[in-house]
């Protein structure tokens, strides 16, 4: 029996994202646990200016940006050989974090990468129970990551990431190990890609205090697609996060009669409530390329907007935007996401290929 490759591509293109999202969302309606309440939430941050600008989540992509492997290790590819990335994020209240990674390809074995991820909470003034000042201290989280990806065929790739985690919060310290497992489908002829990732599968090896309870890691199932247009310099991203849970509203939102969310939903129909809960999984973004070395980006995170907005003045909360430019051998990306009327977050990224750098200067 002959297999029509065109039909096969079409089926993969349509069924993979649709079936994944619909099936997992439908089956997960039995779970009503909220997100949050886990240790090492820094693992869920967006590190790249590009990814932050398109909404903060991107498990699907079809180019050589090494930053995407942070969200899906299966996005590692041979074009990332000797690619180096450096990221810095100016977060709230003096907090900052960063991410750096380097990749290499080994023929017939796959693509490997290593990265370090840190979040610095800053310097604090210590005090005892009577209010007497003691020594100052710092607090930070660290993760050393190792990635590996190998093609299954010309369009499918599987990848895995191993994360060793260390948290240092004054006298309280803990360690953990986590794994990401992902798969990606890329069809260059259609400018289409799809990805599915299971993130932060793991456990806490040592708790913050002796004989303390072991805390859960921020497990997250993410699926997404990216689609570039053939006759226009546009690329779209649609992602769905926390597919392991259906209801992402806080318990206080959904069950407290005094809460505005509860009161609004009492007046809405079942479909409106369903749509709100469905959209809390969705993150969307787009890129516009007016030139070969210039890109403008925009994104929208519905759940962030619902959780962080002030209802009387929502402003641009939940939206993000940014720009990317390539200068000589360097690519620079900037992103900004609006988290609240009180302020937003700035993301800065630099990437280069070591081989090209050596050719230019040596």
ZAMARGU-4260 file (C-alpha; in steps of 0.2 Angstrom, whole numbers, plus 5000, padded with zeros to 4 digits):
<rodrens>
0) 5000/5000/5000 | 5007/5017/4995 | 5007/5031/5008 | 5003/5048/5001 | 5016/5059/5010
5) 5007/5075/5007 | 4992/5068/5016 | 5003/5062/5030 | 5010/5079/5032 | 4993/5087/5032
10) 4987/5074/5045 | 5002/5077/5057 | 5000/5095/5055 | 4982/5096/5060 | 4980/5081/5072
15) 4995/5083/5083 | 4991/5100/5091 | 4972/5098/5090 | 4971/5080/5097 | 4984/5084/5111
20) 4976/5100/5117 | 4958/5093/5116 | 4961/5076/5123 | 4972/5082/5138 | 4961/5096/5142
25) 4946/5085/5142 | 4953/5071/5152 | 4960/5083/5165 | 4944/5091/5170 | 4943/5079/5185
30) 4958/5089/5193 | 4953/5105/5201 | 4970/5109/5210 | 4977/5126/5207 | 4995/5130/5201
35) 5007/5137/5213 | 5012/5130/5230 | 5027/5121/5223 | 5045/5124/5227 | 5058/5130/5214
40) 5045/5141/5204 | 5060/5150/5196 | 5060/5134/5184 | 5044/5141/5176 | 5052/5158/5172
45) 5054/5164/5154 | 5072/5168/5151 | 5074/5174/5133 | 5069/5192/5127 | 5062/5184/5112
50) 5051/5171/5121 | 5045/5183/5134 | 5039/5195/5120 | 5028/5181/5112 | 5020/5177/5129
55) 5033/5168/5139 | 5030/5150/5133 | 5035/5142/5117 | 5037/5123/5115 | 5037/5124/5096
60) 5049/5133/5084 | 5058/5129/5068 | 5074/5140/5068 | 5091/5139/5077 | 5087/5149/5093
65) 5095/5139/5107 | 5083/5148/5120 | 5069/5137/5114 | 5077/5121/5121 | 5074/5128/5138
70) 5055/5125/5135 | 5057/5110/5125 | 5073/5100/5124 | 5067/5092/5107 | 5070/5109/5099
75) 5089/5106/5099 | 5095/5104/5082 | 5111/5103/5072 | 5110/5121/5067 | 5114/5126/5085
80) 5131/5118/5084 | 5143/5130/5095 | 5129/5142/5098 | 5131/5152/5114 | 5117/5162/5122
85) 5117/5174/5137 | 5101/5181/5145 | 5098/5193/5159 | 5081/5198/5167 | 5078/5214/5177
90) 5064/5207/5188 | 5054/5216/5202 | 5060/5223/5219 | 5079/5221/5215 | 5077/5203/5210
95) 5086/5198/5194 | 5089/5181/5186 | 5099/5175/5171 | 5102/5160/5159 | 5117/5155/5149
100) 5119/5139/5138 | 5130/5132/5125 | 5126/5118/5112 | 5137/5106/5102 | 5132/5093/5089
105) 5140/5076/5087 | 5137/5068/5071 | 5126/5052/5072 | 5124/5054/5090 | 5113/5069/5092
110) 5114/5087/5099 | 5120/5091/5117 | 5119/5107/5127 | 5123/5113/5144 | 5116/5128/5153
115) 5115/5137/5170 | 5100/5146/5177 | 5100/5157/5192 | 5088/5168/5202 | 5096/5181/5214
120) 5083/5187/5227 | 5095/5200/5233 | 5103/5205/5250 | 5093/5205/5266 | 5095/5212/5283
125) 5093/5198/5296 | 5085/5200/5313 | 5081/5189/5328 | 5064/5186/5336 | 5066/5202/5347
130) 5070/5213/5332 | 5089/5215/5335 | 5098/5216/5319 | 5110/5202/5314 | 5120/5199/5299
135) 5115/5202/5282 | 5112/5187/5270 | 5108/5183/5252 | 5096/5171/5244 | 5096/5163/5227
140) 5091/5148/5217 | 5102/5139/5205 | 5099/5125/5191 | 5112/5117/5181 | 5104/5109/5165
145) 5110/5096/5153 | 5100/5093/5136 | 5101/5080/5123 | 5090/5078/5107 | 5091/5066/5093
150) 5080/5065/5077 | 5068/5051/5075 | 5066/5054/5057 | 5067/5069/5045 | 5053/5079/5054
155) 5052/5071/5072 | 5064/5074/5086 | 5064/5068/5104 | 5074/5077/5118 | 5077/5076/5136
160) 5084/5088/5149 | 5091/5084/5166 | 5091/5098/5179 | 5101/5098/5196 | 5093/5111/5207
165) 5101/5120/5223 | 5091/5133/5233 | 5100/5144/5246 | 5088/5154/5257 | 5099/5160/5272
170) 5100/5145/5283 | 5088/5135/5273 | 5095/5125/5259 | 5088/5111/5248 | 5092/5101/5233
175) 5081/5093/5219 | 5083/5084/5202 | 5071/5087/5188 | 5068/5080/5170 | 5060/5087/5155
180) 5055/5076/5141 | 5049/5083/5124 | 5045/5079/5106 | 5044/5091/5091 | 5037/5090/5073
185) 5045/5102/5061 | 5039/5103/5042 | 5050/5116/5034 | 5040/5115/5018 | 5024/5121/5027
190) 5034/5133/5039 | 5025/5123/5053 | 5031/5116/5069 | 5023/5108/5084 | 5029/5102/5101
195) 5024/5094/5117 | 5034/5094/5133 | 5033/5087/5151 | 5042/5099/5162 | 5050/5097/5179
200) 5047/5079/5182 | 5056/5075/5198 | 5058/5076/5217 | 5066/5086/5231 | 5081/5076/5237
205) 5083/5087/5253 | 5071/5098/5261 | 5074/5116/5268 | 5075/5110/5286 | 5079/5093/5294
210) 5065/5080/5294 | 5054/5093/5284 | 5041/5087/5271 | 5047/5085/5254 | 5039/5098/5242
215) 5032/5096/5225 | 5041/5103/5209 | 5031/5114/5197 | 5026/5100/5185 | 5019/5107/5169
220) 5013/5099/5152 | 5015/5111/5138 | 5009/5109/5120 | 5011/5122/5106 | 5012/5126/5087
225) 5021/5139/5077 | 5016/5143/5059 | 5025/5155/5047 | 5016/5162/5032 | 5022/5159/5014
230) 5019/5176/5007 | 5021/5187/5022 | 5035/5190/5034 | 5024/5184/5049 | 5025/5170/5061
235) 5012/5165/5074 | 5013/5155/5090 | 4999/5146/5100 | 5004/5137/5116 | 4994/5129/5130
240) 5002/5126/5147 | 4997/5116/5162 | 4987/5103/5152 | 4988/5091/5167 | 4975/5102/5176
245) 4959/5109/5170 | 4954/5123/5182 | 4968/5135/5184 | 4958/5148/5194 | 4963/5150/5212
250) 4952/5141/5225 | 4948/5158/5233 | 4943/5165/5216 | 4931/5150/5212 | 4923/5147/5228
255) 4923/5162/5239 | 4906/5171/5237 | 4914/5188/5242 | 4926/5186/5227 | 4923/5196/5211
260) 4927/5181/5200 | 4914/5171/5209 | 4901/5184/5208 | 4904/5187/5189 | 4903/5168/5186
265) 4887/5167/5195 | 4880/5179/5182 | 4888/5170/5167 | 4882/5154/5158 | 4891/5137/5158
270) 4899/5141/5141 | 4907/5157/5147 | 4914/5149/5163 | 4921/5135/5152 | 4929/5147/5140
275) 4937/5157/5154 | 4945/5141/5161 | 4950/5135/5144 | 4958/5152/5139 | 4968/5152/5155
280) 4979/5138/5147 | 4982/5148/5131 | 4997/5159/5127 | 4998/5167/5110 | 5011/5177/5101
285) 5017/5183/5084 | 5033/5189/5075 | 5034/5202/5061 | 5050/5203/5050 | 5051/5219/5040
290) 5069/5214/5036 | 5081/5200/5036 | 5090/5206/5052 | 5075/5214/5061 | 5060/5207/5070
295) 5045/5214/5080 | 5035/5204/5092 | 5020/5204/5102 | 5011/5191/5114 | 4996/5189/5125
300) 4995/5178/5141 | 4976/5177/5146 | 4979/5169/5163 | 4992/5182/5168 | 4980/5196/5164
305) 4965/5188/5174 | 4976/5185/5189 | 4986/5202/5189 | 4974/5215/5182 | 4964/5228/5192
310) 4947/5226/5186 | 4943/5245/5185 | 4959/5248/5176 | 4967/5233/5167 | 4978/5242/5156
315) 4991/5231/5146 | 4992/5218/5159 | 4995/5201/5151 | 5002/5208/5135 | 5021/5208/5130
320) 5031/5215/5116 | 5049/5216/5110 | 5061/5218/5096 | 5076/5207/5089 | 5090/5213/5079
325) 5105/5205/5071 | 5121/5215/5071 | 5136/5207/5063 | 5138/5190/5071 | 5127/5194/5086
330) 5109/5193/5088 | 5101/5204/5102 | 5083/5202/5108 | 5074/5213/5120 | 5057/5209/5128
335) 5045/5217/5140 | 5030/5209/5148 | 5017/5219/5158 | 5013/5210/5174 | 5004/5224/5184
340) 5000/5242/5183 | 5014/5244/5195 | 5027/5239/5182 | 5033/5226/5170 | 5048/5215/5167
345) 5063/5218/5155 | 5072/5204/5146 | 5089/5205/5138 | 5096/5192/5127 | 5112/5190/5117
350) 5117/5175/5106 | 5131/5171/5094 | 5139/5156/5085 | 5157/5153/5092 | 5163/5147/5075
355) 5157/5163/5066 | 5166/5173/5079 | 5182/5164/5076 | 5181/5166/5058 | 5178/5185/5059
360) 5192/5189/5072 | 5205/5175/5070
</rodrens>
